[in-house]
Structures are given as structure tokens and as C-alpha cells.
């Protein structure tokens, strides 16, 4: 599954909430603000402009723009690095402030039922949308999974 598939499986409502959680300050801190502004085809990048652009972004996801989906996923992740650090530490995955070795062998960390354990541990601390997105992104990135984790509501 590609990143567009993850977004589509999570749905447009989750996607819209993820857009609302973008931190402009963190994009500037990690020097991806200008690149994302260009990739998003936006003249002005702020919270209001992002909310208004969400339907256009969703259309791009539906059309299968994988590079855009990958860039957007990085924007979501950079905006929530504190959560990522918490989850990686919980799973015992060695990381440097949320960043881990891309050659990491996940088998010893992502054992049977890890998604449910992470969801249960952090569901009351972080917004459901970003938590679900990160669980699925981590599984997509490390396990190349074709499944999407969606716990019962």
C-alpha cells in the first residue's frame, strides 16, 4: 500500500483533522515550510489557508499523487514529534528525538498486537486522528504493510 492508500483508508474526516494539526512553527524550524508551500501550490501558508485547501489536498490524495501524500505525511509527523518520541520510546525503538535509523529491523520492536498496545497507551494523551495516522505510518514505513489499523470506536 502507498501513502495515499493509508490516507484513503483513514478517511476524509481524519484527514481534515490532521490538516488542522499542522504546526507552521515546526515546519519553519525543520526548514520544510517553503518546500511544502510550493508542493501544496499555496501562495500563503497559515492555518486558515490550510483549512480552506483541505478539500483540494484530499482530491490530490484521491487522484493518487503519491509524492504529495509523502510530503504531507512528513508535515503531519514533524508537527507531532513529541508524540512520536513517546511512542518510539514506549516501543523501545532507538531514536534521536523521534528520528530512527531507516535500516532498523522492526521485528523485535513491532511484535504481535503492537498497534493496539500503542493505541491503548496513548489514546487519552493524543488526538485520535494523529495517533491513528502515526501507528499506520510507522507500520507502513517499517513493515511495508498492506493493512490499515482502525480500532473499534
GROMACS elastic network, one bead per residue, 0.5 to 0.9 nm:
[ bonds ]
;  ai    aj funct       b0    kb
    1     4     6  0.80640   500
    1     5     6  0.58778   500
    1     6     6  0.72548   500
    1   140     6  0.76513   500
    1   144     6  0.74168   500
    1   145     6  0.67851   500
    1   147     6  0.78756   500
    2     5     6  0.52819   500
    2     6     6  0.67309   500
    2    66     6  0.71586   500
    2    69     6  0.88681   500
    2    70     6  0.88987   500
    2   140     6  0.80002   500
    2   144     6  0.88243   500
    2   146     6  0.83511   500
    3     6     6  0.50378   500
    3     7     6  0.64328   500
    3     8     6  0.86305   500
    3    61     6  0.88050   500
    3    66     6  0.64960   500
    3    67     6  0.88253   500
    3    69     6  0.59310   500
    3    70     6  0.62291   500
    3    73     6  0.79025   500
    3   137     6  0.79054   500
    3   140     6  0.79250   500
    4     7     6  0.51858   500
    4     8     6  0.61100   500
    4     9     6  0.85600   500
    4    61     6  0.54844   500
    4    62     6  0.71888   500
    4    63     6  0.86875   500
    4    64     6  0.60110   500
    4    65     6  0.72340   500
    4    66     6  0.59612   500
    4    68     6  0.88263   500
    4    69     6  0.57434   500
    4    70     6  0.80467   500
    5     8     6  0.50087   500
    5     9     6  0.59983   500
    5    10     6  0.85502   500
    5    61     6  0.83908   500
    5    62     6  0.86807   500
    5    64     6  0.83124   500
    5   146     6  0.89058   500
    5   148     6  0.89097   500
    6     9     6  0.51715   500
    6    10     6  0.62601   500
    6    11     6  0.86596   500
    6   133     6  0.80154   500
    6   136     6  0.71155   500
    6   137     6  0.76764   500
    6   140     6  0.82955   500
    6   146     6  0.88883   500
    6   147     6  0.87151   500
    6   148     6  0.67031   500
    7    10     6  0.51985   500
    7    11     6  0.62158   500
    7    12     6  0.77611   500
    7    14     6  0.82758   500
    7    15     6  0.67307   500
    7    58     6  0.88429   500
    7    61     6  0.74363   500
    7    62     6  0.88980   500
    7    69     6  0.81106   500
    7   133     6  0.79937   500
    8    11     6  0.50541   500
    8    12     6  0.71031   500
    8    15     6  0.84906   500
    8    58     6  0.88027   500
    8    61     6  0.74963   500
    8    62     6  0.71560   500
    9    12     6  0.88395   500
    9   148     6  0.68116   500
    9   150     6  0.88542   500
   10    13     6  0.80802   500
   10    14     6  0.61405   500
   10    15     6  0.73003   500
   10   129     6  0.85254   500
   10   132     6  0.80239   500
   10   133     6  0.76333   500
   10   148     6  0.78707   500
   10   149     6  0.87810   500
   10   150     6  0.77008   500
   11    14     6  0.56102   500
   11    15     6  0.62685   500
   11    16     6  0.88350   500
   12    16     6  0.60692   500
   12    17     6  0.86461   500
   12    55     6  0.87654   500
   12    58     6  0.70615   500
   13    16     6  0.51767   500
   13    17     6  0.64172   500
   13    18     6  0.87236   500
   13   129     6  0.88404   500
   14    17     6  0.51601   500
   14    18     6  0.62321   500
   14    19     6  0.87693   500
   14   128     6  0.85902   500
   14   129     6  0.53835   500
   14   130     6  0.81780   500
   14   132     6  0.88571   500
   14   133     6  0.84608   500
   15    18     6  0.50447   500
   15    19     6  0.63577   500
   15    20     6  0.88384   500
   15    54     6  0.81465   500
   15    58     6  0.76757   500
   15   129     6  0.77801   500
   15   133     6  0.89544   500
   16    19     6  0.51181   500
   16    20     6  0.64848   500
   16    21     6  0.89243   500
   16    51     6  0.75880   500
   16    54     6  0.62756   500
   16    55     6  0.82468   500
   16    58     6  0.84535   500
   17    20     6  0.50593   500
   17    21     6  0.64757   500
   17   129     6  0.66089   500
   17   130     6  0.81556   500
   18    21     6  0.51024   500
   18    22     6  0.68422   500
   18    76     6  0.67228   500
   18   129     6  0.64562   500
   18   130     6  0.62433   500
   18   133     6  0.84151   500
   19    22     6  0.56041   500
   19    47     6  0.85132   500
   19    50     6  0.66840   500
   19    51     6  0.66762   500
   19    54     6  0.68109   500
   19    76     6  0.75935   500
   20    23     6  0.85897   500
   20    47     6  0.69724   500
   20    48     6  0.88898   500
   20    50     6  0.74686   500
   20    51     6  0.65054   500
   21    47     6  0.88148   500
   21    76     6  0.73344   500
   21    79     6  0.71352   500
   21    80     6  0.83058   500
   21   130     6  0.81581   500
   22    25     6  0.89395   500
   22    26     6  0.84123   500
   22    27     6  0.83482   500
   22    47     6  0.76838   500
   22    50     6  0.85089   500
   22    75     6  0.68524   500
   22    76     6  0.59220   500
   22    77     6  0.87882   500
   22    78     6  0.83888   500
   22    79     6  0.54896   500
   22    80     6  0.82980   500
   23    26     6  0.53702   500
   23    27     6  0.64491   500
   23    28     6  0.88535   500
   23    46     6  0.89800   500
   23    47     6  0.83692   500
   23    75     6  0.82335   500
   23    76     6  0.82009   500
   23    78     6  0.80131   500
   23    80     6  0.81989   500
   24    27     6  0.50884   500
   24    28     6  0.63616   500
   24    29     6  0.86623   500
   24    33     6  0.72161   500
   24    45     6  0.78049   500
   24    46     6  0.67084   500
   24    47     6  0.77590   500
   24    79     6  0.79689   500
   25    28     6  0.51740   500
   25    29     6  0.61199   500
   25    30     6  0.87111   500
   25    33     6  0.85855   500
   25    79     6  0.84711   500
   26    30     6  0.60695   500
   26    31     6  0.82460   500
   26    32     6  0.85888   500
   26    33     6  0.83962   500
   26    75     6  0.87370   500
   26    78     6  0.65433   500
   26    79     6  0.58749   500
   26    80     6  0.88705   500
   27    30     6  0.53535   500
   27    31     6  0.59531   500
   27    32     6  0.51668   500
   27    34     6  0.85470   500
   27    36     6  0.84072   500
   27    75     6  0.69520   500
   27    78     6  0.70226   500
   27    79     6  0.72604   500
   28    32     6  0.61436   500
   28    33     6  0.50431   500
   28    34     6  0.80403   500
   29    32     6  0.78930   500
   29    33     6  0.83372   500
   30    33     6  0.78304   500
   30    78     6  0.78210   500
   31    34     6  0.73824   500
   31    35     6  0.80788   500
   32    35     6  0.52614   500
   32    36     6  0.59196   500
   32    37     6  0.84018   500
   32    75     6  0.79440   500
   33    36     6  0.53429   500
   33    37     6  0.60700   500
   33    38     6  0.87258   500
   33    45     6  0.81463   500
   33    75     6  0.88648   500
   34    38     6  0.62543   500
   34    39     6  0.86021   500
   34    45     6  0.88503   500
   35    38     6  0.52680   500
   35    39     6  0.61761   500
   35    40     6  0.85408   500
   36    40     6  0.58263   500
   36    41     6  0.83722   500
   36    42     6  0.86567   500
   36    45     6  0.88540   500
   36    68     6  0.89965   500
   36    71     6  0.71636   500
   36    72     6  0.77818   500
   36    75     6  0.78484   500
   37    40     6  0.51607   500
   37    41     6  0.61907   500
   37    42     6  0.53427   500
   37    43     6  0.71247   500
   37    44     6  0.74674   500
   37    45     6  0.61970   500
   38    41     6  0.50712   500
   38    42     6  0.62942   500
   38    43     6  0.79783   500
   39    42     6  0.78831   500
   39    68     6  0.67760   500
   39    71     6  0.79295   500
   39    72     6  0.89792   500
   40    53     6  0.86313   500
   40    57     6  0.76310   500
   40    68     6  0.76178   500
   40    72     6  0.85782   500
   42    45     6  0.63459   500
   42    49     6  0.80801   500
   42    50     6  0.87151   500
   42    53     6  0.84512   500
   44    49     6  0.67951   500
   44    50     6  0.89379   500
   45    48     6  0.82351   500
   45    49     6  0.60018   500
   45    50     6  0.66554   500
   46    49     6  0.53479   500
   46    50     6  0.60919   500
   46    51     6  0.87173   500
   47    50     6  0.51484   500
   47    51     6  0.62612   500
   47    52     6  0.87123   500
   48    51     6  0.52040   500
   48    52     6  0.62905   500
   48    53     6  0.86124   500
   49    52     6  0.51393   500
   49    53     6  0.60925   500
   49    54     6  0.86876   500
   50    54     6  0.61254   500
   51    54     6  0.52639   500
   51    55     6  0.82795   500
   52    55     6  0.71687   500
   52    56     6  0.82961   500
   53    56     6  0.52924   500
   53    57     6  0.61615   500
   53    58     6  0.86616   500
   54    58     6  0.60770   500
   54    59     6  0.86245   500
   55    58     6  0.50005   500
   55    59     6  0.62411   500
   55    60     6  0.87116   500
   56    59     6  0.50535   500
   56    60     6  0.63530   500
   56    61     6  0.87435   500
   57    60     6  0.50882   500
   57    61     6  0.63487   500
   57    62     6  0.87191   500
   57    68     6  0.86636   500
   57    69     6  0.88414   500
   58    62     6  0.61434   500
   58    63     6  0.85607   500
   59    63     6  0.61230   500
   59    64     6  0.87173   500
   60    63     6  0.50558   500
   60    64     6  0.64573   500
   60    65     6  0.57065   500
   60    66     6  0.88031   500
   60    68     6  0.77083   500
   60    69     6  0.82041   500
   61    64     6  0.51815   500
   61    65     6  0.56792   500
   61    66     6  0.73658   500
   61    68     6  0.76731   500
   61    69     6  0.63305   500
   62    65     6  0.77186   500
   63    66     6  0.89094   500
   64    67     6  0.88240   500
   64    68     6  0.87980   500
   64    69     6  0.81589   500
   65    68     6  0.54749   500
   65    69     6  0.62740   500
   65    70     6  0.88066   500
   66    70     6  0.60967   500
   66    71     6  0.85827   500
   67    70     6  0.51197   500
   67    71     6  0.62164   500
   67    72     6  0.85218   500
   68    71     6  0.51036   500
   68    72     6  0.59947   500
   68    73     6  0.84858   500
   69    72     6  0.50396   500
   69    73     6  0.60596   500
   69    74     6  0.86881   500
   70    73     6  0.50837   500
   70    74     6  0.64087   500
   70    75     6  0.88083   500
   71    74     6  0.51733   500
   71    75     6  0.64126   500
   71    76     6  0.88474   500
   72    76     6  0.63218   500
   72    77     6  0.86590   500
   73    76     6  0.50849   500
   73    77     6  0.61867   500
   73    78     6  0.86278   500
   73   133     6  0.87043   500
   73   137     6  0.81593   500
   74    77     6  0.50066   500
   74    78     6  0.60042   500
   74    79     6  0.84477   500
   75    78     6  0.52621   500
   75    79     6  0.62195   500
   75    80     6  0.89257   500
   76    79     6  0.52267   500
   76    80     6  0.66955   500
   76   130     6  0.78234   500
   76   133     6  0.88108   500
   76   134     6  0.88856   500
   77    80     6  0.52513   500
   77    81     6  0.62235   500
   77    83     6  0.89324   500
   77    84     6  0.76035   500
   77   130     6  0.84103   500
   77   133     6  0.89686   500
   77   134     6  0.74145   500
   78    81     6  0.54561   500
   78    84     6  0.89811   500
   79    82     6  0.85770   500
   80    83     6  0.55760   500
   80    84     6  0.65703   500
   80    85     6  0.89920   500
   80   130     6  0.79558   500
   81    85     6  0.61404   500
   81    86     6  0.85742   500
   81    97     6  0.75289   500
   81    98     6  0.60352   500
   81    99     6  0.89448   500
   82    85     6  0.52748   500
   82    86     6  0.63399   500
   82    87     6  0.87812   500
   82    97     6  0.81561   500
   82    98     6  0.76075   500
   83    86     6  0.50618   500
   83    87     6  0.61858   500
   83    88     6  0.85890   500
   83    98     6  0.85215   500
   83   122     6  0.86050   500
   83   125     6  0.88328   500
   83   126     6  0.72830   500
   83   130     6  0.88989   500
   83   131     6  0.80502   500
   83   134     6  0.89109   500
   84    87     6  0.51557   500
   84    88     6  0.60345   500
   84    89     6  0.84094   500
   84    97     6  0.83793   500
   84    98     6  0.55195   500
   84    99     6  0.86025   500
   84   134     6  0.76036   500
   85    88     6  0.52181   500
   85    89     6  0.59777   500
   85    90     6  0.84133   500
   85    95     6  0.75899   500
   85    96     6  0.83415   500
   85    97     6  0.59586   500
   85    99     6  0.81753   500
   86    89     6  0.52415   500
   86    90     6  0.60530   500
   86    91     6  0.86771   500
   86    98     6  0.83138   500
   86   122     6  0.87323   500
   87    91     6  0.61865   500
   87    92     6  0.85014   500
   87    93     6  0.86227   500
   87    98     6  0.88512   500
   87   118     6  0.68926   500
   87   121     6  0.89388   500
   87   122     6  0.79877   500
   87   135     6  0.88858   500
   88    91     6  0.51070   500
   88    92     6  0.60359   500
   88    93     6  0.50759   500
   88    94     6  0.72629   500
   88    95     6  0.70783   500
   88    98     6  0.70651   500
   88   100     6  0.88296   500
   89    93     6  0.59632   500
   89    94     6  0.72849   500
   89    95     6  0.77828   500
   89    98     6  0.88535   500
   90    93     6  0.77718   500
   90   118     6  0.77992   500
   90   121     6  0.88223   500
   91    94     6  0.89663   500
   91   109     6  0.58906   500
   91   110     6  0.73081   500
   91   114     6  0.79938   500
   91   118     6  0.79717   500
   92    95     6  0.88850   500
   92   109     6  0.64189   500
   93   100     6  0.76565   500
   93   104     6  0.87158   500
   93   106     6  0.83161   500
   93   108     6  0.89918   500
   93   109     6  0.63146   500
   93   110     6  0.89579   500
   94    98     6  0.89145   500
   94    99     6  0.86070   500
   94   100     6  0.63868   500
   94   101     6  0.80957   500
   94   104     6  0.89377   500
   95    98     6  0.55509   500
   95    99     6  0.52233   500
   95   101     6  0.74255   500
   96    99     6  0.50831   500
   96   100     6  0.62826   500
   96   101     6  0.89835   500
   97   100     6  0.84417   500
   99   102     6  0.87594   500
  100   103     6  0.85972   500
  100   104     6  0.74339   500
  101   104     6  0.53793   500
  102   105     6  0.87209   500
  102   141     6  0.88344   500
  102   142     6  0.82101   500
  103   142     6  0.88604   500
  104   142     6  0.77457   500
  105   108     6  0.73516   500
  105   109     6  0.82879   500
  105   142     6  0.77358   500
  106   109     6  0.53700   500
  106   110     6  0.56545   500
  106   111     6  0.83446   500
  106   142     6  0.61951   500
  106   143     6  0.71553   500
  107   110     6  0.54699   500
  107   111     6  0.62761   500
  107   143     6  0.85692   500
  108   111     6  0.63372   500
  109   114     6  0.82455   500
  110   113     6  0.79982   500
  110   114     6  0.56410   500
  110   115     6  0.81173   500
  110   139     6  0.83267   500
  110   142     6  0.88900   500
  110   143     6  0.86952   500
  111   114     6  0.56404   500
  111   115     6  0.89666   500
  112   115     6  0.83162   500
  113   116     6  0.55582   500
  113   117     6  0.63992   500
  113   118     6  0.88356   500
  114   117     6  0.50459   500
  114   118     6  0.61134   500
  114   119     6  0.85015   500
  115   118     6  0.52325   500
  115   119     6  0.60878   500
  115   120     6  0.85755   500
  115   135     6  0.62848   500
  115   136     6  0.82507   500
  115   139     6  0.84178   500
  115   149     6  0.71365   500
  116   119     6  0.50165   500
  116   120     6  0.60006   500
  116   121     6  0.84396   500
  116   149     6  0.84370   500
  116   151     6  0.74164   500
  117   120     6  0.52253   500
  117   121     6  0.60543   500
  117   122     6  0.86466   500
  118   121     6  0.51186   500
  118   122     6  0.61212   500
  118   123     6  0.80511   500
  118   131     6  0.86607   500
  118   135     6  0.76639   500
  119   122     6  0.54712   500
  119   123     6  0.53894   500
  119   124     6  0.89617   500
  119   128     6  0.84961   500
  119   131     6  0.70487   500
  119   132     6  0.75046   500
  119   135     6  0.78157   500
  119   151     6  0.81728   500
  120   123     6  0.55318   500
  120   124     6  0.79886   500
  121   124     6  0.75671   500
  121   125     6  0.82016   500
  122   125     6  0.51036   500
  122   126     6  0.60600   500
  122   127     6  0.87648   500
  122   128     6  0.88111   500
  122   131     6  0.75754   500
  123   126     6  0.57839   500
  123   127     6  0.69383   500
  123   128     6  0.61731   500
  123   131     6  0.72200   500
  124   127     6  0.76303   500
  124   128     6  0.83358   500
  126   129     6  0.84905   500
  126   130     6  0.73504   500
  126   131     6  0.64323   500
  127   130     6  0.58102   500
  127   131     6  0.62188   500
  127   132     6  0.86647   500
  128   131     6  0.51184   500
  128   132     6  0.59953   500
  128   133     6  0.84420   500
  129   132     6  0.53050   500
  129   133     6  0.61127   500
  129   134     6  0.86521   500
  130   134     6  0.60228   500
  130   135     6  0.85171   500
  131   134     6  0.52329   500
  131   135     6  0.61651   500
  131   136     6  0.86014   500
  132   135     6  0.52210   500
  132   136     6  0.61866   500
  132   137     6  0.84327   500
  132   149     6  0.73681   500
  132   150     6  0.72426   500
  132   151     6  0.87334   500
  133   136     6  0.52767   500
  133   137     6  0.59331   500
  133   138     6  0.85308   500
  134   138     6  0.58803   500
  134   139     6  0.83554   500
  135   138     6  0.53075   500
  135   139     6  0.62551   500
  135   140     6  0.85855   500
  135   149     6  0.74967   500
  136   139     6  0.50607   500
  136   140     6  0.59545   500
  136   141     6  0.84420   500
  136   145     6  0.87088   500
  136   147     6  0.84371   500
  136   148     6  0.61334   500
  136   149     6  0.61841   500
  136   150     6  0.88301   500
  137   141     6  0.59027   500
  137   142     6  0.84444   500
  138   141     6  0.50611   500
  138   142     6  0.59363   500
  138   143     6  0.78315   500
  139   142     6  0.54114   500
  139   143     6  0.52025   500
  139   144     6  0.65796   500
  139   145     6  0.61353   500
  139   147     6  0.87076   500
  139   148     6  0.85702   500
  139   149     6  0.89134   500
  140   143     6  0.56280   500
  140   145     6  0.51135   500
  140   146     6  0.74966   500
  140   147     6  0.84676   500
  140   148     6  0.86555   500
  141   144     6  0.57006   500
  141   145     6  0.80670   500
  142   145     6  0.81300   500
  143   146     6  0.89308   500
  145   148     6  0.78516   500
  150   153     6  0.84423   500
